[in-house]
Amino acid sequence: MRCKKAGKFLALFVGGDLPTENVRTLEEHLENCPNCARELESLRRTQEILKTFASESKPTLGANYWLEILQRIEALDEREQWQNGKRAKRQLPLCPFASLHLRPVVALCSACLVFILAIFIFFSRFQVPQSENFRSLRDSGNFRWSAVKPGAFPREILTRKKEAQIAISSIVPAHIAVSLPINFGGELVTKLQFSHPDFRPHPRPLSYEERGGGEVETKYPLVEDVSKLNGTVMVFKTENPKIDIVWIFSEENL
Amino acid sequence: MDGWSELNISVKVCSVCKEDKSEAKTASQNIETFERFVNAHKERIYSIAYQILRNHEDAIDVSQEVFIKVYKSLGRYNLSENACFWLYRMTVNASIDYRRKSARFQHNLIDNEAEVAQEKLIFFAPNPGDVIEKEELRSIIRSLVDKLPESQRIVLTLRDLEGFSSEEVAKILKCTQTTVRWHLYKGRRKLKEMIVKKYPELIPGG
């Protein structure tokens, strides 16, 4: 037996808690190991000290002890009776659910209702009716649009003004990154929008950073499936002058 | 070391409980039988509560509370052969709860006492290796036992102070004997280390 294992046994051995099958091997080890024997001695001393602590004289519990219990039981009985009486009075139902066991059910139902309503409101804010949006944009005549094939990017510039350089630098399956020269007639792209039944529009770009060479890059979330881009309308808006540039990913090109 | 005497105690305890089982069943009809039940167990219950709480008034309060709980549950439970362990378990749990509730006050009290004891040790024991007053020794041990983690403290209290066998401790705490032994090992070692570190004069050669 090693000292490490013996050390674990010693603390149990000292109080007589070591299983008998281990006692023999421990005693053999103790005969040959002065270190462990010393450790045992100090543990024994600790036990002795503990025993003095345990031997502390305790007060005898007199007849008062029982009388106090009796008083407390009586007080308890009285309180219970009083509470029972109170409960009996209170049993007149205030509302139809009060007396029935329906209260938790009603609470649960209303909680569910509120939750569903909250979800509905939350998602309805993001849903852009795609076809209507597109139609109104097209009919306003305030933009140009072109059908493009997502796989064929980087794509040529689709602008109203020639000098407005907007290019898709990388696409699917990657972030759609749009970079445009910052000196684009003094304007910045203020809004970029996706709309597609399967593709939730993202009102804010993931990042918007100024790059070297006077370019501004905006990044949009990953598009995993190219076919999902079908029917997506991308709207670029500039404030000054007011220009809407629209890309549409059309089915015939995919 | 004291295994046999502790076994005697445990045998006595169980016989008391067996005797009381029949009484407890009828106690709901008769308050006198319940009084006899209380008188048979009050010392032990008080003792367990006292060892955990270390305060006479609190121990009285908790032990009485335990008996009231027994009284309230008399009609509801069919006390089996483990009735004594059930009783002790209730006492241990009630004491732990009580202690947790008043933990802040207890801590202040114990810290102060330990400090006072330490001062006494320094000033009144010019040769500390000799004799230290029993009372001072008690308050030192008390402050050290109090510093043990709860599980170790409870197991050590039941085994070494209250004298239950490790098997009985396991039954009271509803755990395995291995767990009890583990806590005993940890607790005893830690206590020894604390004494060696803080009061090396108590364990010569430690």
Interface residues (C-beta under 8 A of the other chain):
Chain A: K8 A11 L12 V14 G15 G16 D17 R38 E41 S42 L43 R44 R45 T46 Q47 I49 L50 K51 T52 F53 A54 E56 K58 P59 L61 Y65 W66 E68 I69 L70 R72 I73 L76
Chain B: M1 D2 G3 E6 I31 E35 V38 N39 K42 E43 Y46 S47 Y50 Q51 H56 I60 Q64 F67 I68 Y71 K72 K134 L137 R138 I141 R142 V145 L156 R159 D160 L161 E162 G163 S166 V180 R181 L184 Y185 R188 R189 L191 K192 I195 V196 L202 I203 P204 G205 G206
